[in-house]
Amino acid sequence: MEGESKEWTLDPETEYRFELDPGESLAVKLIHGHAEVFGAELAANHPYLFGQECKAAVFTWRGCTIEMSHPSTEYVSEETPMAAYANLHIAFEQMRVRALRDLRGSPVPEYERDKPTDPPRVLVLGPENSGKTTVCKILINYAVRAGQGWSPLLINADPAEGGWAAPGAISVAPVHSPLATCSPGSPLGTAATSAPTALSSNALLPLAYWYGHSETKRNPLLLERIVRNIGENINDKYQVDLQGRTAGLIVDTPASFASGHRSNDDRQRLIRACVDAFKINTILVVGHEKLNVELNRNYGSHLTVVKIPKSGGVVELDHLYRERVHNYQLHTYFYGQRVPPPAGISSASLGGETLSDIILSPSSTIINFGDLSIFRIGAESMAPSSALPIGAARVVSETQAVPVDPAASGSGLLNAVLAVLAQPANTDEAERYDEEILDLPIMGFIVVTNIDIPLRKMTILAPNQGSFVGRTAVIGSFEWQE
Ligand SMILES: Nc1ncnc2c1ncn2[C@@H]1O[C@H](COP(=O)(O)OP(=O)(O)OP(=O)(O)O)[C@@H](O)[C@H]1O
C-alpha cells in the first residue's frame, strides 16, 4: 500500500479492533499468516476496504502481520471470546455431521449411538450491544468455511438490522460462502442486486417479509406472524432439500426479545414463536445471567440453553448512529456501496467485490395514484391491545391492512419507504382471504419522492425500471431522503 500506512504484527489469538468516523475509510492488507474478520478469512496481499462508520476486528488464530491506513480509533486486544465461539462451532459441526450421517444411513461409531441426529437450529438472544449479530456471523462463516459444502440458513429476525433488505424487513437466506464485513450498510453480506454484472462473490437470495418498523413493540402480532411465515417457508424448503436441512440454521434476534420490552408477555410470545417456527434446539444467551436463568427455566427441559461470553470489542451504538446506519442501508439498496478508498489505495475490494461492480443506478418514475395499491398494516399509532381500557374494542386491528389514499393530506407517503409485495401465487378469487397481504413476501422497495395531488401522480425511486400497475405496496414508519 502506498500513502500513509503502518504494519502491525498480531500475536496468536489476538485481534486488531477499529472504529471509523463518518466519512472515514480504512484499508487493511494481510502480509503474513492468517487472519479473519468475524469469521471470514482475508486473502493475503489484497487491500480490504471498510467504511460508513464500520466497527470491526481482524482476528488471528496463529498470528499474522497486517498493514493498514490510519483509522480514528484502533487498538489490539488479547482478550477475545473466540475460543468459546470456536468450541460452539465444533459442537454444531458434530451435530451437522451426525444429521448427514443419519440421512445417508452411514455407519455410526459405537460412542455416538445415543446422540441425537438433529442439526443445529440456534436462536441467539441477548441485550442491546451484546454482539448477537456478530456471533451469528462468526458461526455461519465457520460453518461455510468447514469445507463440507454446508449452506446454513441465516434468519434476521431483528427489524432494525436491515440484513440484506431495507431496515424493517425480516428475512432468511441460505449462506454459501463467508459473509464479508465492510460496512454497516450491508451488515450480513451482499444480496443479489439490480446491477447488470452478476456479483462475483456472495450474492445472496433472501426471502423477506415487511414488518416496516424498527421497534418490535410497534406491532408484535405482525412480527409474530412474519416469524411463523418464514418458519413455514423453511419447512417447505426442508421437505424437498433433505441434505440442506442438515446444515441447520441460526437466528439473529432484536435486543427487545431479551429485555426492556413494554410487555413481558409480548417478549415471551415472540421468543416462543421463534422456538416453534424454526424448531430451535439450542438457545445461545450472549452475556446475560438473568436471561439465561429465565430461558433455562422456560426451555431448559427440552432444549439446550447456553450462556456465552460477550466480546469486549462490541461497540455501544447509540440511537443517532443507528439512524445513520438505516440511511446507509437504504442508500446502499438504491445506489450500491460507495466507499472512497483512503489516499494511496487504488485497487481494493469492498465486501469481496471490486469497487466499480457495486454501483447501482436506480430509476425515478412518475406513476398515477391508481397504479399502485398502498396499504398500512394496523392504524398509524397503535397502543397494544393490553393498553386499551378494559372493555374497549379496537376499531382497526393490529393486522388489518388499511388502504392509504395518496391524495389525503397527512397520508405520510412523501419520502416513505414502501415494500412492493410479490403477487399472490393463487389468483383464484375463491382462495383469496382478508389478511393475505400479510403473508406475501417482498419483491423490492421504493421511495415516494414527490406527490402531485392536483394531477394525481407521484414520483417514485425504484431499483430498476418497470411497471407498478396493479402492484401492492405497504408503508411502514421508515422515511428516506437522499
Ligand atoms: N470484537 C469486536 N471488535 C470491534 N467491533 C466489534 C466487535 N464485535 C462486535 N463489534 C461491533 O460492535 C457493534 C455491535 O455489534 P452487534 O451488531 O453484533 O451487536 P448486537 O447485539 O447484534 O446489536 P443490537 O443491539 O443492534 O441487537 C457492531 O458495529 C459490530 O461490528
The ligand as a Tripos MOL2 file, in Angstrom:
@<TRIPOS>MOLECULE
LIG
   31    33     1     0     0
SMALL
NO_CHARGES

@<TRIPOS>ATOM
      1 N1        -14.6850   -7.7890   18.5660 N.pl3     1 LIG1
      2 C1        -15.1440   -6.6520   18.0450 C.ar      1 LIG1
      3 N2        -14.3160   -5.6300   17.7510 N.ar      1 LIG1
      4 C2        -14.7700   -4.4610   17.2310 C.ar      1 LIG1
      5 N3        -16.0640   -4.2280   16.9740 N.ar      1 LIG1
      6 C3        -16.9480   -5.2170   17.2470 C.ar      1 LIG1
      7 C4        -16.5440   -6.4690   17.7850 C.ar      1 LIG1
      8 N4        -17.6520   -7.2490   17.9340 N.ar      1 LIG1
      9 C5        -18.6950   -6.5180   17.5010 C.ar      1 LIG1
     10 N5        -18.2890   -5.2990   17.0910 N.ar      1 LIG1
     11 C6        -19.1260   -4.2120   16.5480 C.3       1 LIG1
     12 O1        -19.9910   -3.7620   17.5900 O.3       1 LIG1
     13 C7        -21.2490   -3.3510   17.0440 C.3       1 LIG1
     14 C8        -22.3970   -4.0600   17.7380 C.3       1 LIG1
     15 O2        -22.3080   -5.4520   17.4940 O.3       1 LIG1
     16 P1        -23.5540   -6.3270   17.0240 P.3       1 LIG1
     17 O3        -24.3140   -5.6300   15.9430 O.co2     1 LIG1
     18 O4        -23.0600   -7.6970   16.7640 O.co2     1 LIG1
     19 O5        -24.4020   -6.3000   18.3610 O.3       1 LIG1
     20 P2        -25.9320   -6.6880   18.5810 P.3       1 LIG1
     21 O6        -26.0590   -7.2210   19.9460 O.co2     1 LIG1
     22 O7        -26.4020   -7.5560   17.4560 O.co2     1 LIG1
     23 O8        -26.5880   -5.2560   18.4540 O.3       1 LIG1
     24 P3        -28.1220   -4.7910   18.6390 P.3       1 LIG1
     25 O9        -28.1250   -4.0030   19.8940 O.co2     1 LIG1
     26 O10       -28.3560   -3.9530   17.4020 O.co2     1 LIG1
     27 O11       -29.0060   -6.0050   18.6740 O.co2     1 LIG1
     28 C9        -21.1700   -3.6520   15.5470 C.3       1 LIG1
     29 O12       -20.8100   -2.4610   14.8900 O.3       1 LIG1
     30 C10       -20.0570   -4.6830   15.4460 C.3       1 LIG1
     31 O13       -19.4440   -4.6670   14.1790 O.3       1 LIG1
@<TRIPOS>BOND
     1     1     2 1
     2     2     3 ar
     3     2     7 ar
     4     3     4 ar
     5     4     5 ar
     6     5     6 ar
     7     6     7 ar
     8     6    10 ar
     9     7     8 ar
    10     8     9 ar
    11     9    10 ar
    12    10    11 1
    13    11    12 1
    14    11    30 1
    15    12    13 1
    16    13    14 1
    17    13    28 1
    18    14    15 1
    19    15    16 1
    20    16    17 2
    21    16    18 1
    22    16    19 1
    23    19    20 1
    24    20    21 2
    25    20    22 1
    26    20    23 1
    27    23    24 1
    28    24    25 2
    29    24    26 1
    30    24    27 1
    31    28    29 1
    32    28    30 1
    33    30    31 1
@<TRIPOS>SUBSTRUCTURE
     1 LIG1         1 GROUP 0 **** ****
